[in-house]
Amino acid sequence: MKKKKGKSKRNNREYTNVLWIITGVFALMIGYLAWFQIMESRDVINNPYNARLDTLEEKVIRGNILASDGQILAYTRVDSDGTESRIYPFDCTFSHVLGYADYGKTGIESLGNFQLLTSNAYFIERFINELQGEKNIGDSLVTTLDVDLQTAAHDALSTRKGAVVVIEPSTGNVRALVSKPDYDPGTVAENWTELSTSKDSILLNRAMQGLYPPGSIFKTVTLLEYLREHNMNEAFSFNCTGSVSVGNSSISCYHGNAHGKLDLEEAFAESCNSAFAEIGRDLDVEEFQGLASQLLFNSDLPLSFPYSKSSFSLKEDDTDAIKMMTAIGQGDTLVTPMHMAMLVSAIANDGVLMVPRFLDRTENYTGQLVERYSTETYGALMTQEEAQLLQEYMRAVVEEGTASALQSDSYTVAGKTGTAEYSSDKSKSHAWFIGYASGSKPDLAVCVLVEEAGSGGEYAVPIAKRIFDAYYEE
């Protein structure tokens, strides 16, 4: 009898252990399903390959996309016969940032696809529509985009190829994003062949995916590396004769201008290639690589749109000529306008990068709040001391250097111009400007790229000025 009782107890313990294991596994499954519904389900459903999206489109009229002030940027028109057409009231002005919803989806149309095809209208209304076989109206996405700033950037870039990115440094709110050449998102389906085979890459979002040599805007990175290696000691003196040579290579200042004797701030403000080439030759390559990585070169970026990675490929065994070219933003370094806008935003925000965001909140079609999206801090790209020192140098560019046209009584600007050669023909160059303005409103960071234009001071700075004027003087 004792043996039977002992055996029975062992069996009971085994059954209990099995029961606990099953219960634990079941609890983990429930927990995972709950986590998935809260954290991951939207992304899975929003995948363009998910057939559930087709089901949503059969039941819901695609919702509106709104600017930050509520102006309608995209809506769905339903004709009397039930035909639905996606309408973009501003035509091509918001093309690359809004994207298109026909022939696939891009831009915010893709980013917010799930929300736009979800209806949070009143329950009774939805119930009645479903009983009658009618579609419900999808939710509206309120973006961070500013109509005045987007229009100013779009109009200022005019017919030139290029890109403009405008970010609020303290929040990461993307206030404007322009890429040119552009297109009318409402006519993509009917013009698909022409758009997709264009030699000008019309459908390419240059702001996010275009890779370009940065030219002198990269001197901001070189300057920071120099200051780090010299323990923030700004003691520097250089006599610019208009060019500097190493071996068979020669680097010239813009138009061969001889700047004369310069300190570090003057060399940066005047964008002296000779001075920064000399600086580049003596920098610690390993430390330089580390800084580039810290500033998100060759790195994943916290972006919700498809993007290209900026590249920095300087190596220890590279020649002095390559090191010097890299220091002035030529060489093999390539950047995207969005990455440069993020970098200058971090500088303006005392070194801290906020995650760029395009969506502020979701509302149902009557304007009732459904969900608000919070701002997010990515982290410090540099110390506060470093950022504030760069701010001083960038102010000197405007006060006494190549961006003096940005001086204004309404706001204060700090920035850096760039003129980037992109081919063996040294007479051809891209124009750059990165910078930010401070005034009566929150700071505004801007990156301007104008392809095949010329100097940054002549072609990119006026575009930035029109944006700052539109923001502070309205």
Secondary structure, DSSP 8 states (H G I E B T S, - for coil): -HHHHHHHHHHHHHHHHHHHHHHHHHHHHHHHHHHIIIIIHHHHHTSTT-THHHHHHHHEE---EE-TTS-EEEEEEE-TTS-EEEE-TTTTTTHHHH--SSSS--HHHHHTHHHHT---S-HHHHHHHHHTT--EE--EEEES--HHHHHHHHHHHTTS-EEEEEEETTTTEEEEEEEES---GGGTTTTHHHHHT-TT-TTS-HHHH--B--GGGGHHHHHHHHHHHTTT-----EEE-SEEEETTEEEE-GGG---EEE-HHHHHHTT-HHHHHHHHHHS-HHHHHHHHHHTTTTS----SS-----B----TTS-HHHHHHHHTT-TT-BB-HHHHHHHHHHHHTTTEEE--B-EEEEE-TTS-EEEE----EEEESS-HHHHHHHHHHHHHHHHHSTTGGG--SS-EEEEEEEEEE-SS-TT-EEEEEEEEEESSSS-EEEEEEETT---HHHHTHHHHHHHHHHHH--
